[in-house]
């Protein structure tokens, strides 16, 4: 399977979508189907030896179920060894710096370090001065690049299925991102990726949760849900970050539900072919009704499935054809 992509990947790390070119994003999306096929093998042997003998470190400083499990499974399906390092039990609680902790981990010959951190920029800081390939699994409000890649892959898969065109791309599709855009690293990375791939993006939510400055980058901004959905090919619901509600960013949850929840009634404004996405975890019946989350237009679980394939593709590109680890 090595070398199945014709383009050349040259980056040592994946720390953000903002850094990538359209060609690099498409390189990951084009590589992912081969890895998706590994997980669906009729033989039941869901492994390839592309990272055999390599060590992937999962270094998560924030809670995570979906992303951490997805990376771990992706690494194991590439036949890598994995090592989980939890911040609560690491030497960081004794005052050790991120640099010192990673230097010690790398002394055990780690090849890839997957890091999630509450501080924006932490993966960038480490990538510039460490040997292993650094993958950003989410940093503060900044970026979540592999989530954006799996989202774009899922959207492209949907467009290709709907149009019957196996080469269809995302140019011209319309994506409505609804909810807490202000605090969402997923929204930020998705917007970077979608604009580079030629999609049209509209964001929608309460004025306190939708930055107006996004208009300068060619993103539509509205506070009326019907307007956002009426021509959308993709309806992307974001989690309401309830932990930030101490600041009263909107009057009440009841009002938010009335004005911005994606449910069967509000979804009538969208075209019949529009799919519904969410990065998880879902606040059921708050930003997204259970009926829609579990309904026929939802591709939320397909996002999760695709996440493993996309992360396998990313780790393969970095370790086997990317810039050499130092």
Secondary structure as GFF3:
##gff-version 3
##sequence-region A 1 326
A	DSSP	alpha_helix	22	39	.	.	.	ID=ss1
A	DSSP	beta_strand	55	60	.	.	.	ID=ss2
A	DSSP	alpha_helix	66	77	.	.	.	ID=ss3
A	DSSP	beta_strand	81	86	.	.	.	ID=ss4
A	DSSP	three_ten_helix	87	89	.	.	.	ID=ss5
A	DSSP	three_ten_helix	91	94	.	.	.	ID=ss6
A	DSSP	alpha_helix	98	106	.	.	.	ID=ss7
A	DSSP	beta_strand	112	117	.	.	.	ID=ss8
A	DSSP	alpha_helix	122	127	.	.	.	ID=ss9
A	DSSP	beta_strand	133	139	.	.	.	ID=ss10
A	DSSP	alpha_helix	145	163	.	.	.	ID=ss11
A	DSSP	beta_strand	174	178	.	.	.	ID=ss12
A	DSSP	alpha_helix	185	196	.	.	.	ID=ss13
A	DSSP	beta_strand	200	204	.	.	.	ID=ss14
A	DSSP	three_ten_helix	207	209	.	.	.	ID=ss15
A	DSSP	three_ten_helix	212	217	.	.	.	ID=ss16
A	DSSP	beta_strand	220	222	.	.	.	ID=ss17
A	DSSP	alpha_helix	225	229	.	.	.	ID=ss18
A	DSSP	beta_strand	234	237	.	.	.	ID=ss19
A	DSSP	three_ten_helix	242	247	.	.	.	ID=ss20
A	DSSP	alpha_helix	253	260	.	.	.	ID=ss21
A	DSSP	three_ten_helix	266	269	.	.	.	ID=ss22
A	DSSP	beta_strand	275	278	.	.	.	ID=ss23
A	DSSP	alpha_helix	290	293	.	.	.	ID=ss24
A	DSSP	alpha_helix	300	316	.	.	.	ID=ss25
A	DSSP	pi_helix	317	321	.	.	.	ID=ss26
###
